[in-house]
Amino acid sequence: MKNTKLHRYNLSHEYCVDEIKEILKLNSQFYSTISIRCVAIKEEKEPSVWRNALCVIKAFPKEIVAKKFNSRIYDNICLLEDWLGPGDLIDFITEFKNGIIKIADIDVNIENPDLRQVQYLHESYWPEPFPGYLYSAYGGGQRINVPNDPLLNHKNPFYPNPDSAIASWCEISDYQGPSDSRMGIVSIFLPECRAYFEKLVYMPGEKKLSIKIAHREKDLDIFLKGAYKSPYGYQELSYEVKSYTISIPINENVAENLEQFEIYLLDGNNNILDFHKESQFSIKERIRIFRIPIKTEKKDDIIDKAIQIGESNTLEFKPFIKIGDNKINEIIETIIAFANTNGGKIIIGINKYVVPVGIENDLGKEAKRHNKSYKDFLEEYIGYIRKEISDKLNKLPDYRIEKRAFSDHDFLVIDISAGSQKPYANIQTKDIFIRKGSNNVKPDPDTELPKLIPGKEDLLRW
């Protein structure tokens, strides 16, 4: 196995299977079980045929307790679950290569069975810090006729539509609906449990980056490779890991002005075990370690600290959204998620690259177009947001909207309190959201939705 890239394309199915065999061999002592979650759709013209809408296979590290559920059968959709021992995965892969797999005693047609790519991910599937390999076919958003009716069965949980069922059952928070490129594919996630970054913290007072490594295989040779770039130059990082903790000296002036930082854990065969990457404008999956360099005499602690931390379970960034733009629904969704969870702040005026661009340019153009002053149109814009919140939420949580100034730019901060009348929902779409990390997701009907209804733990309501 030669895993020296974070994303590899155009692989053959046989090559992927050989790599999976090696990963299983290297990590078999750390795995407990393997889950199969599949959403199957009944073929409209052939009612006896079930087609795969999405199938996710995960190996569970022994530290993680696998939650097991019974399969859920509805009229036109089946939510199927099955379990394998780590030694049975290769036989299962060989089976679906033939185009049909049996899951929970139902034959499911797999139209795209060839594994063709692998991504190396960090912390994408577990609350614990396990990186891992995600093998999948090329989906291409296969055309699958998914009915849009609610999923109703008195024995099973209620789902308002198949999209919510797919996202919940397969535990995919960023599922995009019928156009999602993963439609129709099988994906396999295998965590790398031998060694990984357990903690990465920059300590400005001590002028060092402290790294804690979980090194679980004593005979494994581990090496740390990386580099960082700042206005003061380029610095390579290279260590042979002999201890669970490593301290890397980095001057505070350098740390506050880093333009790019990336670091990798490698084994003796140069395979990536774990990684962390960040720059001024983006970060790869982990929380940011270093500050973003912003030179300004104006200070606003809310904006300044938010940019340093990045989006989280209580923080979301948005660029300016014009009045009437459907993207306002993204703000409504986040308000619902914050109100149903622990509260949070939405900052309008920060773009997708985490650059504080402000709202004054866009707002000024709109004010001019409507023949109004900047101040008057700002009040109108805030009123528009308030009306959208009032019109679309079933109940109003405590919130406030205020203008903030930072780095010579104007921002709007919507501060939402954790709600006292949960669940909060979009009254027009009936959608409920909660906050997980930096994503808004629909609550699991079995475990999360009942917690939003005080005193009615056994009642599932949408």
Beta strands, then each sheet from edge to edge (+ up, - down):
strand 1: 7-8
strand 2: 31-42
strand 3: 50-61
strand 4: 72-73
strand 5: 77-84
strand 6: 100-103
strand 7: 106-109
strand 8: 117-122
strand 9: 131-136
strand 10: 186-191
strand 11: 195-203
strand 12: 208-215
strand 13: 222-230
strand 14: 233-240
strand 15: 245-249
strand 16: 260-267
strand 17: 272-279
strand 18: 315-318
strand 19: 344-348
strand 20: 399-406
strand 21: 409-416
strand 22: 434-436
strand 23: 439-441
sheet 1: 1+ 8- 9+ 10- 3- 2+ 5- 4+
sheet 2: 1+ 8- 9+ 10- 3- 7- 6+
sheet 3: 11+ 12- 15+
sheet 4: 14+ 13- 16+ 17-
sheet 5: 18+ 19+ 21- 20+
sheet 6: 22+ 23-
end
